[in-house]
Amino acid sequence: MKLNALTAHEILDLIKDKQTTPQAVLDEVQQHIKQSDKDVHAYVRLAKNSNISDVSVDQNAIPIPIGIKDNICIKGEETTCCSKLLTGFKPPYNATVIEKLKASGAMFVGHTNMDEFAFGSSTENSFYGVTHNPWNLECVPGGSSGGSAAAVAANEAIWAIGSDTGGSIRQPASFCGVVGLKPTYGRVSRYGLIAFASSLDQIGPLTKDVTDSALLLNILAGHDSKDSTSVDQPVPDYTKALTKDVKNLKIGVPKEYFVEGMDAEVKASVMQSIEVLKQCGAQFVDVSLPHTEYAVATYYIIATAEASSNLARFDSVQYGLRQNPAQKRKTTLVDMYEESRSVGFGEEAKRRIMLGTYSLSSGYYDAYYLKGLKVRTLIKNDFDKAFESVDAIITPTSPTTAFKIGARAKNPLDMYLSDIYTISANLSGIPGISIPCGFSKEGLPIGLQILAKPFDEEMLFRIAYTFEQNTEWHKKKVGF
Ligand code: GLN
């Protein structure tokens, strides 16, 4: 098999046995991108210098080519959140996750495509145009980390990182047939991640299998004094949780998630997956998450409020696109802001700025934003209660498989419903993973979501690994 089609742990074994070198792997990935990215368009920019790493390859190094979502700052490399507004922005510093990757020996392949500022579920909101799903080029890859998920699925990166505010790692992982993990809020530093909604955002891995997910989280996780919301808790070795054992674990199935609107094929695959885990000794019980129906509305109030506030910093004064008022009839500073932001932001960004500004404005703050925060607590309490009696919860990742490019673009509400199963984990801060669990008749991947208590990523790995070892889904390769 070609090197670029292997997992990171397989490559590390080959390097250890002196059967290949990190440079040979990088060459093969770059060679492959030249042929396949014309069709997939997973990358918006390829790195000029892939060796972000200062370390020489020693025993502990993990010199793996990685794709980085375009909202994670790399010093000196243009980083734009796929927004016209940030064209030309070269961060003067590295995100903490980039520093950690550097220290591990990583090789940077390029910045991957995303919905502008991570606003979306299909990668169609990118200034650079859409990414195509490697399983069917007419379909979206999901979003907003669609470029990262497609790059991994199409073997254009060995692994990648994305960010997840309401499902943006897990949903594209599910659409592209790869493994996507959203860590507990506070587990991975957000320093250098260009903020969308600061109380919801987390960076996490997109990988070809569960073992790689644990390996990559080992690199990314940990306390960071530069992020006051990162939590000072010891980081376990996640690879130790890769045990093929779910005996006597109690797993909850929330009845509120199995409702109308879910594809029959998605439901069937999730039900079959439950059977697989039952055969392995897990016990399944019904649980109730009664406030689930409010999750999407609550999310879109809180996420847009925080987004409007975070995006206020983009005034085009010190960096980013500036529309020079001198060349226009406009003259004042405010006119310059207005002109630059009107030209720089895309439609969805403007929609969210308006929604968020509205719900934060005096007179509406109590009715919308404050109410949203209260309902958020109720949603979190539902999980706390459920986790008193179960070790984990299983749901579909998304109600449907990947949809056709353009199918939901005209109707924002339709698009917002794509994340109905993933959003609650962000509102509650809990970790979640999406793993491949089947394919539709049309050959599109289906994802299974596993959720666990805060800081219990090990539980996710244990269940996901057991499932993976007892199924073949992750082995099915796309034709790239
Ligand atoms: N699709 C959701 C949104 O549009 C989630 C995005 C994300 O997780 N970044 O807000």
Residues whose N, C-alpha, C, O or C-beta is under 5 A from the ligand:
A	BS01	LIG	A118 F119 G120 S121 G143 S144 S163 D164 T165 G166 G167 S168 D419
